[in-house]
Amino acid sequence: MSKKIIAVVGATGQQGGGLVRAILDDQEGGFAVRALTRDPARPAAAALAARGAEVVAADLDDEASLRAALDGAYGAYFMTSFWEYNDVAREQAQARAMANAAAAAGLRHVVWSTLPDTRDHIPLDDDRIPTLAGAYKVPHFDSKAEADDYFREAGVPTTYLSTTFYFESFIDFFKPSRDEDGTLALHLPMGSAPLPGIAAEDIGRVAYGILQRGPALAGETVSASGENLTGGEYAARFAKELGEEVVYRPSSLPELRALPLPGADDLANMFFYYTEHADYFAGARNPEDVRALNPRLQDFSTWLAAHRDAFTG
């Protein structure tokens, strides 16, 4: 019996890469991978081909190339890379192109990587945080939420995978550091609110679990989390793993806004949303429900033990 082909956008990245590995690791799972990439000659793409993935060129800015890349596929994993270009209009054009191409190809089941619309909770006239890009509070959230409708309008059987903060962000952006008094401290602009986190690899594994369940999950939203912890609880996990005291000293949104980072205002507004509406954002994310789709789901302590070297160098 031939395997069902899953076309994966972002196959050489974190989310899509996790799904590709989950499929390739499950030789009896009934699925085959078609890795979509702008450049099949990239070393990362060649490595996937060496493992048995079909590698196909596709450009999210070119709907015709997407339509050709989806030909003969059963399903797909769709995502965007907002931070590559920081442009709502481009992200939405890419999402619409994916939805249209999926409909034209007659895909049976799609997983779309999305996020909530923060404007459902923070009106544009709420001046506690600035309105950005003309009509958004957290552009990289709200834009994806708007794009959910493209898949509905196109009639594509879609499961909406609502992602969250990656544990890897503790390596890249929020690594515990020595304060002036020599104390190892964790700084997050979260106050005392819980922050749902997940290992990037687990996003792809959850997507695989959704695809295994099949179109019965079409129309549903799966809200991902590996564990929901407060800043103090994250610090305690660090202390246990590193063998020394780690204190939690909350940082402020103005400090985050002042960083010389593209999208610093977007990120600051995101943390405002996390803290002000934890009852909704964290409340919708039950790790045990997620574990039913991904039995290998990592909590923070498990992830941290596997990445200990990143914090001890």
C-alpha angles and dihedrals in degrees: 000000000000118000123247111251117232114196110211124202112203091025093156093047136072105276099034092038091058090054093047091053092046091055095043091047091055103065092172095047099100096238134105127199128239106186113207116206138157090230118033089184093067113115091239091055092046089052090055091050089051089056092053105270121137106236117208131178115241135157120207089211090058113064093188091058090050092050091052092046092053096051110128095005123134097207145346146215111225128192140147131225100224095172092060090070108005092217124133095196092053093046092051093046089053092049092049090049090052092048093048093046091049091052092048091049092049095233114191098211134011131185113207118197106224146151136218124275104249091198088074085072105021113048118214090246091058099111096192086095128022124259109241135204089010100287111028139084097194104014098192089053101038095045093057091046090054089050091058086080092059090066092046093048091048091053093238115157097240137176113202112222107199107203131200145193113326119232084223088071087076087066098042104035116000106039113155109258139186114268121212090271090056095252117140104238138183115217120197127156091231106102106202096325122118119255115206110219137181138184109255090232090059093060089067092044091053089050088053091052089052092051090049090054088051135200091335084086093052110126093023127115118223111198109206129218136145094195137345109224136163120233089259091052092049089050091051090052090051091049092052094048097042096041097232139082115286116184127200114232110175115225124213134248092239088057090053093046090053094058115109092241128127106248096018090142090050091052093046090052088049092057090047088056092046092054102037094045103032089130088067104030100039092028092062092054117081111173092204090059089049091049089059087066096037113030090184092060110147123222117211096266092053092048092045094052089054092050099038093123091064089066102040103053 
